Each structure stands twice: as C-alpha cells, then as structure tokens.
Amino acid sequence: MSKVKKFVIFSPPYNEKWGGVVVLHKLCHLLNELGHDAKIYPHYEQFVMDKVNFFHTLKLFFKVELKYLIKKLIKGFETNPHLNTPVIKPSKDYQVDDDCVVIYSEIVLGNPLNAKNVVRWLLHQPGFHYGQIMYNPGELLFKFNSAINDFEFPGSKTSTQELKVIHYPLEHYNLNEVPVEKKGIAYCIRKGKHKKLVHNPTNATLIDNLPHKEVAKILKKSKQFISYDTYTAYSIFAVLCGCESIVIPDEGTSEIEWYPKETDRYGLAYGFDNIEKAKLTAHLVKEHIIQEEKSSLMNVKKSVDEINQFFFDKN
C-alpha cells in the first residue's frame, strides 16, 4: 500500500500557452487518477532580498507579484475543466502534514510551504529562468526528460527515473484541412530571447502568446516553423501540422547533447542543415507522442514508488 497520503503541487493557474504549467496540472490529475489525494496550491513568487538588491527586488515585486495578484482577483485561479485538479485556498494558517509530499518545479526558491517531504521536478535546466538555485538538502529530484542536464544538489538525490508527463492538444495539431501547398514561415521566440534572429521576420508570423486554435491555423498554412526556444513543445506541434520544424541550436550544445534520446529528436531539425534528416522521422512523431502520453501514467506510478522509498522506507 502506498505510504504517501497526500500530494500538493505548487503551481501557477492553468495556462495552455505554457508547457511547464500544463504538465504541473496534468501531474496533479494523474496522481488523482492513480487514487492519491493530490491538490494544487497556488504558486506565488519568491524573492531574495538583501541590502545590495533591496530596491531592485522591491521593484520586481511590484512588477511581477502585484500584477499576478490583481489578475487572480479579477479572473480567479484558472484550472482545466477536463483535469481533476482541486485547488487549496491559501491561508496564513495552512500547514502541510508530515505524511504529505510537496512538489515544486525547478524555478521555486527554497521551500515556501515549509514541507517535510519535498520533490523538485526539473522541467528546465536549474537556474535557466532567473539565474538562481535555492534548493535544500533532503529533497528528491526528478528530471522531466533527457534534455535536462545531469544535476546533483548536496544532500539530495536525483532520480534516474524520468518523470515525463505529456499533454498534447491533438484536437488542434493535426493534418486536417492542411493545404496541398504550404507557404511561408512561422516562428517563436519564447525562451530564446538571447538568440539573434537568423530569418527575416518581415514575411514571417510570430506565434508567441497566441492560443492553440490560432497557432494551429498558422502552422497548417506554413511551410517552415523556426523555434528560437530550444525545448518548446511547439516544435513538435509544427511537425504534427506538416511543417519543416527547425530549432535554432544553443551555442556550444551538440544535437546529441540537446536531446540524448533519438526518439525525442524525431521530426526536428537542429539547425537548417538537418532539415532533410528530420523529414525521415517526421512520420513517427504522432505515434511516438501518443505512446508517450500513455506512458505518462506509468512514469508517475514509478515515481510515486521511489518517493515512498525515499521518504517513508528509510527505517
């Protein structure tokens, strides 16, 4: 019998445009599907403040956190109605039980819920977003997939089991109503803001911050999709819509280092020189991600087994 009683996932409100948020909510859903008691605790920003960066941090607080709070007051905490994701109402008296496991993504600083048992889910390279890593000894870390670099934190354990959870909106991204002749270029920047544009944006369509329905329409018309974000799922969505999907490489990172597993590279050209090679595996992408989505439940089950061993089977 499972020894962990409850899970709390520290997550922002559901937003279909942000893959990390989508999988946090999907993880909560899958844990409930497995019979566990899993809930979402609304994410709030953490700030490191000292006498050197006091005013900068204060400015950041007003820019980021207050904007989020105002939006939350107006719209409430959004969830996906198709997922089983109960939400905990935050309060100053809220406490995490000792038989509960709290799951934080890699961007969360410290242990804001003061939980005894902490799982850190590395959805991106630690420190990528904010340049800071503030974890604690005694945590259990899971990498999302093979793209995450090997990472160790003193006093904690990084599992060899990948916690890969997939949620692809195939109702939008498919070959339905794709024209015989596709033209033009679509592109995204997202987390690739540091990269120089290598295409002419004048006659190209930027998809950043558009809803899935609109993005799918654009991709179905476009011949090529260029992503400056090395690890966005939109590169896969483009393949599903019949695009040549090109990822602008990270400097100093080889194709194998980018995605060590060949199946994770299906249909994707790492740079313009690899387009023809990517076409050879494009037909394998849909079946691969369908199988990956089916595997998500098993990945969660295996991770729960390791969570039990790490936190509750020590004696």
N, C-alpha and C positions, 0 to 999 in steps of 0.2 A: 504494500500500500504506500502511496506517495506520502512523504513526510512533510513536504511543504504544504501549508494550509492555504495561503493566500499569496497573490502576486499584485504588486502595484507598479504600473508603468508610468513613469514621469514623462508626459508628452504634451506638446502644443495641441491646439484644436486641429481637427481633421482638415487637410488642405490637399486636394487632388494634384496640385502642381508640385508638391514637394515629396519626393520619394521616401525620405527618411521618416517623415511624419506618417505617411501612408503605412509603412511597414510596422511602425510602433503600434498603431491602432490594429493592424492585422494580427500582430503578435498577441495582443490582448484577446482578440476574437478567437484565435486558435487555442489559446490556453483555456478559454471557456468551453470551446468545443471538446477539449480533452477531459472536461469535468472538473477543472480547477476553478477557484474563485479569483478572477482577475478583474481589476478595475484600472481606469485611467485617473491619475492625479494631475491636474492642470499645471503645466510647466510654467515656471517663472524664471526670469533671468537672474544669474548670479554675477556679482561684480567684485573684483579685487580692488580694494581702496587703501591707499597709504598716502603719506604726506607729499610724495612726488607726483602722483597722478590723481590727486583728490578732485581737482576741478574738471579734469578730463573725464573721470568716471562719473561725476555728477552730471555732466553734460550728456554723457552716453545714457545714463539712467532716464533722463527726461526725454531723450530722443527715442529710445527703444522701449523701455518698460511702460512708461505712461501711455504711449501710443497703443501698446498692446492692451493695457487695462481699459482704455476708452473703447477700443474696438470690442472687447469682451463684454463690456456693459451694454453696448448697443446691440450686438449680434448674439451674445451668449457664447457658450463653449460648444463649438460645432463638432458633430460626430457624423459618421457614415451610417445612415439608417439600415444599411444592409449588413453591418457588422455588429456583433454583440460586444459593445464597449461601454459598460456602466461607468459613470463619472463620479468621482468623490467630490463632495462640496468642501472646498478648503476652509479651514478654520484654525484659529490660533491654538485650539485645544487638541487638534488632530495628532494622534500618535500612531506609529507603526508598531504592530505587535511583533514579538520576538520570533514567532513562527511564520512571519511574512517575509517574502523576498521582494526587494525593490529593484527595478530595472531602470538604469539610466543609460542614455546614449553617450557617446564619447565627448560631446560638447559640454556636458554638465560638469560644473566645477564642484568638487567636494561631494558632500552627502547632505543635501538640503533637507531631506526628510528625516535625517538622523536615524537611519535604519541600521539594524544589527547585521542584516544579510544583504549585501549589495552585489548585483550583477551589472557589469559595464558592457554594453553592446556597442562594439566598434563598427559604426555604419560608414565611417570615413576614416582617413588617417588621423590618429590623435593629434590635436593641435592645429589641424589644417584651417579651421574656420576662424579661430580667434588667437592662434599663436600661443595658447596656454593649455597646460595639462595639470589638473589638480585632482588626482585620484587618491585613494587611501590603501594602506596595507589590508590584506584580508579579503579583497574583492576577487570575484571570479569574472574573467573577461572572455567574451566570445567575439570572434571576428565574423563579419557578415558574409564575406566570400573571399575568394583567392586574391582579389585586388588589394585587400588590406595588408600592409606590410607586417611582417612578424614584429610583435610588440610585447615587451615584458615590463611590468611595474614591480618595484621591490616589495616583497611581502605578499604579493598577489599571484594568482595563477591564470595564465592564458590557455584556454582550452584548445585542443587540437580539433574539436568538433566545431564546424562552421554552423552558425545559427542563421541560415539563409532562409528568409521569408519573402515570398514573391506575391505580388498582387498586380496583375496586368489587366487593364481595361480593354479586353479584346473586342468588346462590342463597338469600340471606336476604331481601333487599329487593326485593319484587315484590308483585303484586296477588293472589297465590294465597291463598285462604281469607280474603279480606277480607270482613267482614260487609256486608250491604246498608246498614245504618245504623251509621255510626261515631259514637262519643260520646267526650266528654272531651278533656282536654288533656295532652299530653306536652311536656316541656321539657328543655333542657340549659343548663348554665351554663358549664362548662369554662373557656375563657379570658375569659369575660365577668363575672368576679367583681366587677369595679369598677362594674357597672351595677346600678341599683335595679330590683327586681322590679316588673313592671308588670301581673302577673296574680296571682290568688290561688292560692298553692301548695297550699292545703289539699286541694283536689279535683283536683290535677294530679299527674302521675307524672314524677319526675326520672329520666332515663336515664343520667346520668353514671356511668362506671365499670362499666356492665353489658356483658356480652358481646353480640356481634351477634345471636345467636339470640334472646336475651331482648328486646333493643331492638326487633327486627323484630316480635315478637308485640305489644308495646306500641303501636308505630306503626300496625300494621294495625287496631287497635281504636279508635285515637284520631282525632278529627275534626281537631284542630289540633296543630301542633308549633311551639313557640316556642323560638328559639335566642338566647341572650344572647351567644354566641360568634359573632362576625361572619363567620368564614370556615371553619366546620367543615363537613365533608362530610355530617354527619348531617342537615343541612338538605335536601340532595339525597336522602338515603336516605328521608326523610319523604315527599317528593314521589313517590318510587317506590312507596311503600306507600299512596298515595292521600290523604295529609294535606294540609290547607292549611298551607303551610310559611312561617312568619313569622320574619324576622330583626330583632331589636331594633337599630335603627341606632346607629352610633357618632356621638357628638355632633360636629357640625361637618363630617360627611362626607356628601356627597350620594349619591344612588343611582348616578349615573354615576361618581363618584369611588370608590365601593365596588367596583364591577365595571365597568370601562370597556367590556368586550365584552358585547354584548347576550346572546349565547349562554350566557355564564356566569351570567346572571340568570334563565334560563328556569325557570319554576315557582316562583320565590322572591319572596315579598312583603317588600320592605324597609320594614317598619313596617306597622301594621294598616290603613292607608289604601290599601294597594296589593294587597289580597288578591284582588279581582276581576280586576285586571290580570294577576296571577300565574297565575290559573286558565287564562287564554287560551293560555299557553305550556306548561302542565304536561304536556300530551300529547307534547311534543317532547323531554322530558328524557331518557327512556330511550335513544332513538336517538342523541341527542347524546353521551351518555357512552359508549355503545358505540363510536361513531366516535372519541371522544377516547382511549379505551383502545387502539384500533387505531393511532391516530396517535402513541402514546407511543414506539413503536419508532423511528419516523421522527424524532421530536423528539430522541431520544438519538443517532441516527446523525448528524443535522445538528450537534448539539453536539460530538460527537467530531471532526467535520471542523474546527470552529472551534478546538477545543482543540489540534489538530495545528498549525493555522496560527499560533496564538498562542504556543505554547511551543517548537515544533520547526521552524518555517519562517521564523524571524526573519532568518536569513542568506541 
